[in-house]
């Protein structure tokens, strides 16, 4: 049976649950949405960490949704260098080691596509949750995960970024962000 939601004048949300009615406040309802949102962002970070075998200083995740177009991409800070997902090994030094072996990242096309596919799936799930909870979907999400501090920070936009510009593409915005970060302007 489908869940039925009703909000009364006091902000109490009633949700039909099996054979009874469970009552939740508007705050409980918002916390539930925020938990889903956070969980999906954490999954994006986890798949990126897995891609770099947990050997990275920082992860920068770019997500965009503008009318029916989803974009997900990522770049990393390794050995104090900022690199795209396909250039990870450019930042490897002889001191980069996992265990006793010299670190060499697997940047095969298959692995890159897997990261992008999972990131896009999570972005689509965020959009579904925004619809379900009647929240506005961000048009842009920029996430910065500092591995050492285990800290995730996000910046969100809700206005169109590139759809109204005949020359700007999502890749342009992603590359501009990388330049901002490299220059210390983020």
N, C-alpha and C positions, 0 to 999 in steps of 0.2 A: 504494500500500500504506500502511495506517495506521502511524503511529509507535508503537512499543512501548517503554514506559519501565520500567526495573527499577532499584531501588536496593539495593545490597548493604550489608553490615554496616559498611563503611567510609565510607558516604555517597557512593559513586560511582554516578552515574546512567548507565545504558547506554541508548542510544537507537538503534534500528535505522535506518540511513541507507542508502538505495538497496541496494547489494549488500554492504555491510559494517556493522560496528558502530562507532559513534563513542562515545568515553567522555568524559563530562563529570562534574565534581564537583558536589556539591550547591550549592556557591558559584556555579559557572557557571550552573546552572539558575536560581538566585535572581536573578543578575544579568540574565539574559534576561527574567525576569518584570518586574524593576524597569525595564529599558529600555523594554519595552512600555508599562508604566504611565506612565513619564515622557514618552514620545513622545505618548501620547494626551492627557495634560494640556497638553503644549506645543501640540498642535493646537487645544485649546480656547482657549488664549491667542491663538494666531495668528488664529483666526477672529474673536475679539473685537477684536484690533488692526486687522484688515481693516475691520471694521464702523465703527470710528472713524477710519479712514484714518491710523492711526499717530499721531494727534494727541490724546494723552491723557497724564495724569500717572500714573495708577494704574488697574488693572483688578481688580475683585473678583468672583470667580466662585463661585457656590453650586451644588453638586451634592448630590442626595440620592437614596438608594435605600432604600426600605422595602418590605416584601413586595409585589413585583410593581408598584411605582410608581416611575418615574424622574422626577426634577425637575432642571432646569437653568435658571439665571437669572444675570444679570450686572448690576452697576452700575459706575460709573466715577467717577474724580476728574478734573475738568477745571477749570482756572483756580481751583483750590482749593475747588471745590464738588463735592459728591457728588450724582450724578444717575443716575436709572434710564435704561435704554437708549432709552426713548421721549421722554425729556426732555433729551437731549444739548444741543439748541440753547438751552436755558435758561441754560447755562453759558458760552455764546459771548459774547465781548466784541469790541469793534472791533479789538482787538489780535490776535485769533485769526485767523491767516492761513496758508493753504497756498499757497506761491508768492506771487503778487501778488493773488490773489482772497481776499475775506473768506470765512472758513470757515463753511459751513453743512452740517451733517450730514444725510445721507439717513436719516431714521428711519421710512421707509415701513413699513407692516405687512409687506410682502413681505420686506424686509431683516431686520426683527426676527425673523420666523418662520424665516428661513434660519439665523440665528445660533442660535436655540433648537434647531432641528432637528439641526444639526451637533453642537451640544453634547450633545444627548440621544443621538445616535448614538455619540459618543465615550464617554459614560457607559455605554451598553450594551456597548460593546467592552471597557471596563474590567471590567465584570461577567463577560463571557465569558472574559477572561484570568484573572480570579480563579478561576473554575470550573476552567479548563484547568490551572492551576498549583496548584490546591487551596489557595487563599488565601482568607481571609475578605474579603468585600466590605465596604468602608466604608459605613456608613449615611449618612454626611455627609462631604462634602469642601468645605472652604473654601480657595480659592486667592487669593493676593494677588500680583499682578505689578506691580512697580515698573519703569516703562518706562525712566526715566533710568538706573537702576542695572542694568537687564536682570536683575532678581532675582525669582525665583519662590519663594514660601513657601506651604506648605500645612498645614492642620490637618485631622485625620481623626478621625471618631468611628465606633464600631462598635456602639453601643447604639441602641435605637429612640429616636427623638427626638419624633415626633408621632403615630405609629401607635396608641399606647396612651392618647392624650388625645382625648377626644370633641370638644374645641373647637379645638385647635391644628391648623393646616394648614401645608403647606410654605411658602406665601406669608407666613404670620405669622413663621416662623423667618427667612426671607430679610429681611423688613422689620426684625425685631429686630436682625439682624446689621448692616444699614445704620445703624441708630441707634447701635449699639455703636461702629462705625467713626467715625461723625460725632462722637461724644462722646469719641473718643480712647481707648476701652476695648478696642481690638483690637490 
